[in-house]
Amino acid sequence: MGHCAYLLIRTETVDTELFEAKNFLPFFWVTLLDQLALTQVEASWEYASRAWMLDYMEQEKYADIWPRPTDLVVEKPALLLNIAKAQRLLQAEYPELLAAYQEFTSYLLAWLPGPDDYIHLDVFALSNFTTAAELLQSLREQLTAIDQQQPEKLGRLSPDLVQLTGFLGGSDVPGPAYPQLEALRIRPRPVPPTADALDKAKKRRLWLPVVSLLLLRVSFMGYQREGLTWLVAGLALLSAVGTVWGIVRLLALLRRP
């Protein structure tokens, strides 16, 4: 359980979740914002926070008459200014984070080739931990500290990359490389099983044909003693099916590279 936040890219050619964070708002995301982005969602956040108190059917009804989005939106020109302000602060007060921030923003801007492109921050769900008004106020205070170059109001920043940027999104949309977070994608590709894991799986799959053969022996001994009965026939059928199915599963595993 928890509440997720997303940093999304939406252009004419791409619509994808670039980063994801669960139950926290990465600091590097905050640096992308400005006061205007917060002001633009103030009314819709207040409305949405009230709508969440309604039942599902009422939410659907009110959504039809108030379709305003809750995403924080920053256009590219403003984004570049916000990044520049944050870089000055990091260079002066948090130099150990500057290289990570430059890689993060370079990766982000590579997704925004057009002058009119923009980013979305879907973070409203995090207001469940406080209120929409309190989350907005916290963001305003952090942005003011960045604007005025006041690190004492930000406090200590964690050097952990995931805490700063969130996890790399799981989209399969081709994009630029991000070496630092490439191994931390939300939905990693399946890893082929190791030879040791395959050996263990083969041993586990041997039990079905072995047990089935034992049942076949029991049914044959029963046939010799009592002739063909319903019990003997049932055991024979069960053992035959189990043997065939077990062999098929074992052969399928043996064919794997």
Contacts in CASP RR format, 6 or more apart in sequence:
PFRMAT RR
TARGET T0000
AUTHOR 0000-0000-0000
METHOD contacts of the structure
MODEL  1
MGHCAYLLIRTETVDTELFEAKNFLPFFWVTLLDQLALTQVEASWEYASR
AWMLDYMEQEKYADIWPRPTDLVVEKPALLLNIAKAQRLLQAEYPELLAA
YQEFTSYLLAWLPGPDDYIHLDVFALSNFTTAAELLQSLREQLTAIDQQQ
PEKLGRLSPDLVQLTGFLGGSDVPGPAYPQLEALRIRPRPVPPTADALDK
AKKRRLWLPVVSLLLLRVSFMGYQREGLTWLVAGLALLSAVGTVWGIVRL
LALLRRP
2 22 0 8 1.000
2 23 0 8 1.000
3 22 0 8 1.000
3 23 0 8 1.000
3 125 0 8 1.000
3 126 0 8 1.000
3 128 0 8 1.000
3 129 0 8 1.000
4 20 0 8 1.000
4 21 0 8 1.000
4 22 0 8 1.000
4 23 0 8 1.000
4 125 0 8 1.000
5 20 0 8 1.000
5 21 0 8 1.000
5 22 0 8 1.000
5 24 0 8 1.000
5 25 0 8 1.000
5 29 0 8 1.000
5 121 0 8 1.000
5 122 0 8 1.000
5 123 0 8 1.000
5 125 0 8 1.000
5 126 0 8 1.000
6 17 0 8 1.000
6 19 0 8 1.000
6 20 0 8 1.000
6 21 0 8 1.000
6 120 0 8 1.000
6 121 0 8 1.000
6 122 0 8 1.000
6 123 0 8 1.000
7 17 0 8 1.000
7 18 0 8 1.000
7 19 0 8 1.000
7 20 0 8 1.000
7 29 0 8 1.000
7 32 0 8 1.000
7 108 0 8 1.000
7 119 0 8 1.000
7 120 0 8 1.000
7 121 0 8 1.000
7 122 0 8 1.000
8 15 0 8 1.000
8 16 0 8 1.000
8 17 0 8 1.000
8 18 0 8 1.000
8 71 0 8 1.000
8 119 0 8 1.000
8 120 0 8 1.000
8 121 0 8 1.000
8 122 0 8 1.000
9 15 0 8 1.000
9 16 0 8 1.000
9 18 0 8 1.000
9 111 0 8 1.000
9 112 0 8 1.000
9 117 0 8 1.000
9 119 0 8 1.000
9 120 0 8 1.000
10 118 0 8 1.000
10 119 0 8 1.000
10 120 0 8 1.000
11 111 0 8 1.000
11 112 0 8 1.000
11 113 0 8 1.000
11 114 0 8 1.000
11 117 0 8 1.000
14 111 0 8 1.000
14 173 0 8 1.000
16 169 0 8 1.000
16 171 0 8 1.000
16 173 0 8 1.000
17 169 0 8 1.000
17 170 0 8 1.000
17 171 0 8 1.000
18 108 0 8 1.000
18 111 0 8 1.000
18 168 0 8 1.000
18 169 0 8 1.000
18 171 0 8 1.000
19 26 0 8 1.000
19 29 0 8 1.000
19 165 0 8 1.000
19 166 0 8 1.000
19 167 0 8 1.000
19 168 0 8 1.000
19 169 0 8 1.000
20 166 0 8 1.000
20 167 0 8 1.000
20 169 0 8 1.000
20 170 0 8 1.000
20 186 0 8 1.000
21 29 0 8 1.000
21 166 0 8 1.000
21 167 0 8 1.000
23 126 0 8 1.000
23 129 0 8 1.000
24 126 0 8 1.000
24 163 0 8 1.000
25 123 0 8 1.000
25 126 0 8 1.000
26 162 0 8 1.000
26 163 0 8 1.000
26 164 0 8 1.000
26 165 0 8 1.000
26 166 0 8 1.000
27 154 0 8 1.000
27 157 0 8 1.000
27 158 0 8 1.000
27 163 0 8 1.000
27 164 0 8 1.000
28 101 0 8 1.000
28 104 0 8 1.000
28 105 0 8 1.000
28 164 0 8 1.000
28 165 0 8 1.000
29 121 0 8 1.000
29 123 0 8 1.000
29 165 0 8 1.000
29 166 0 8 1.000
30 139 0 8 1.000
30 142 0 8 1.000
30 143 0 8 1.000
30 146 0 8 1.000
31 82 0 8 1.000
31 83 0 8 1.000
31 85 0 8 1.000
31 86 0 8 1.000
31 101 0 8 1.000
31 146 0 8 1.000
32 74 0 8 1.000
32 79 0 8 1.000
32 82 0 8 1.000
32 83 0 8 1.000
32 108 0 8 1.000
32 119 0 8 1.000
32 121 0 8 1.000
33 72 0 8 1.000
33 74 0 8 1.000
33 82 0 8 1.000
33 121 0 8 1.000
33 139 0 8 1.000
33 143 0 8 1.000
34 74 0 8 1.000
34 78 0 8 1.000
34 81 0 8 1.000
34 82 0 8 1.000
34 143 0 8 1.000
35 140 0 8 1.000
35 143 0 8 1.000
36 78 0 8 1.000
37 72 0 8 1.000
37 73 0 8 1.000
37 74 0 8 1.000
37 78 0 8 1.000
37 121 0 8 1.000
38 72 0 8 1.000
38 136 0 8 1.000
38 139 0 8 1.000
38 140 0 8 1.000
38 143 0 8 1.000
40 72 0 8 1.000
40 73 0 8 1.000
41 69 0 8 1.000
41 70 0 8 1.000
41 71 0 8 1.000
41 72 0 8 1.000
41 124 0 8 1.000
41 136 0 8 1.000
42 136 0 8 1.000
43 68 0 8 1.000
44 66 0 8 1.000
44 68 0 8 1.000
44 69 0 8 1.000
44 70 0 8 1.000
45 70 0 8 1.000
45 124 0 8 1.000
45 127 0 8 1.000
45 132 0 8 1.000
45 133 0 8 1.000
45 135 0 8 1.000
45 136 0 8 1.000
46 132 0 8 1.000
46 133 0 8 1.000
47 62 0 8 1.000
47 66 0 8 1.000
47 68 0 8 1.000
48 70 0 8 1.000
48 124 0 8 1.000
48 132 0 8 1.000
49 127 0 8 1.000
49 131 0 8 1.000
49 132 0 8 1.000
49 133 0 8 1.000
51 58 0 8 1.000
51 59 0 8 1.000
51 62 0 8 1.000
51 63 0 8 1.000
51 66 0 8 1.000
52 59 0 8 1.000
52 128 0 8 1.000
54 62 0 8 1.000
70 122 0 8 1.000
70 124 0 8 1.000
71 120 0 8 1.000
71 121 0 8 1.000
71 122 0 8 1.000
71 124 0 8 1.000
72 120 0 8 1.000
72 121 0 8 1.000
72 122 0 8 1.000
72 123 0 8 1.000
73 118 0 8 1.000
73 119 0 8 1.000
73 120 0 8 1.000
73 121 0 8 1.000
74 82 0 8 1.000
74 118 0 8 1.000
74 119 0 8 1.000
74 121 0 8 1.000
75 116 0 8 1.000
75 117 0 8 1.000
75 118 0 8 1.000
76 112 0 8 1.000
76 114 0 8 1.000
76 115 0 8 1.000
76 116 0 8 1.000
76 117 0 8 1.000
76 118 0 8 1.000
77 115 0 8 1.000
79 109 0 8 1.000
79 112 0 8 1.000
79 118 0 8 1.000
79 119 0 8 1.000
80 109 0 8 1.000
83 105 0 8 1.000
83 109 0 8 1.000
85 146 0 8 1.000
85 147 0 8 1.000
86 101 0 8 1.000
86 146 0 8 1.000
87 98 0 8 1.000
87 101 0 8 1.000
87 102 0 8 1.000
87 105 0 8 1.000
88 149 0 8 1.000
89 146 0 8 1.000
89 149 0 8 1.000
89 151 0 8 1.000
90 97 0 8 1.000
90 98 0 8 1.000
90 101 0 8 1.000
91 98 0 8 1.000
92 149 0 8 1.000
92 151 0 8 1.000
93 149 0 8 1.000
93 151 0 8 1.000
94 151 0 8 1.000
94 157 0 8 1.000
96 159 0 8 1.000
97 157 0 8 1.000
97 159 0 8 1.000
97 164 0 8 1.000
100 161 0 8 1.000
100 164 0 8 1.000
100 165 0 8 1.000
100 180 0 8 1.000
101 164 0 8 1.000
103 178 0 8 1.000
103 179 0 8 1.000
103 180 0 8 1.000
104 164 0 8 1.000
104 165 0 8 1.000
107 176 0 8 1.000
107 177 0 8 1.000
107 178 0 8 1.000
108 119 0 8 1.000
110 175 0 8 1.000
110 176 0 8 1.000
111 117 0 8 1.000
111 175 0 8 1.000
111 176 0 8 1.000
112 118 0 8 1.000
112 119 0 8 1.000
123 135 0 8 1.000
124 132 0 8 1.000
126 135 0 8 1.000
127 134 0 8 1.000
127 135 0 8 1.000
129 135 0 8 1.000
130 138 0 8 1.000
141 153 0 8 1.000
142 153 0 8 1.000
142 154 0 8 1.000
144 150 0 8 1.000
144 153 0 8 1.000
145 151 0 8 1.000
145 153 0 8 1.000
145 154 0 8 1.000
146 154 0 8 1.000
157 164 0 8 1.000
158 164 0 8 1.000
161 180 0 8 1.000
161 181 0 8 1.000
162 181 0 8 1.000
162 184 0 8 1.000
165 181 0 8 1.000
166 181 0 8 1.000
167 181 0 8 1.000
167 184 0 8 1.000
167 185 0 8 1.000
167 186 0 8 1.000
168 178 0 8 1.000
168 181 0 8 1.000
168 182 0 8 1.000
168 184 0 8 1.000
168 185 0 8 1.000
168 186 0 8 1.000
169 185 0 8 1.000
169 186 0 8 1.000
169 187 0 8 1.000
170 185 0 8 1.000
170 186 0 8 1.000
170 187 0 8 1.000
192 257 0 8 1.000
193 201 0 8 1.000
193 256 0 8 1.000
198 253 0 8 1.000
198 256 0 8 1.000
201 253 0 8 1.000
202 250 0 8 1.000
202 253 0 8 1.000
202 254 0 8 1.000
205 246 0 8 1.000
205 249 0 8 1.000
205 250 0 8 1.000
205 253 0 8 1.000
206 250 0 8 1.000
208 242 0 8 1.000
208 245 0 8 1.000
208 246 0 8 1.000
208 249 0 8 1.000
209 242 0 8 1.000
209 243 0 8 1.000
209 246 0 8 1.000
209 247 0 8 1.000
209 250 0 8 1.000
211 242 0 8 1.000
212 238 0 8 1.000
212 239 0 8 1.000
212 240 0 8 1.000
212 241 0 8 1.000
212 242 0 8 1.000
212 243 0 8 1.000
212 246 0 8 1.000
213 239 0 8 1.000
213 243 0 8 1.000
214 239 0 8 1.000
215 235 0 8 1.000
215 238 0 8 1.000
215 239 0 8 1.000
216 235 0 8 1.000
216 236 0 8 1.000
216 239 0 8 1.000
216 240 0 8 1.000
216 243 0 8 1.000
218 235 0 8 1.000
218 239 0 8 1.000
219 232 0 8 1.000
219 233 0 8 1.000
219 234 0 8 1.000
219 235 0 8 1.000
219 236 0 8 1.000
219 239 0 8 1.000
220 236 0 8 1.000
222 229 0 8 1.000
222 232 0 8 1.000
223 232 0 8 1.000
223 236 0 8 1.000
226 232 0 8 1.000
END
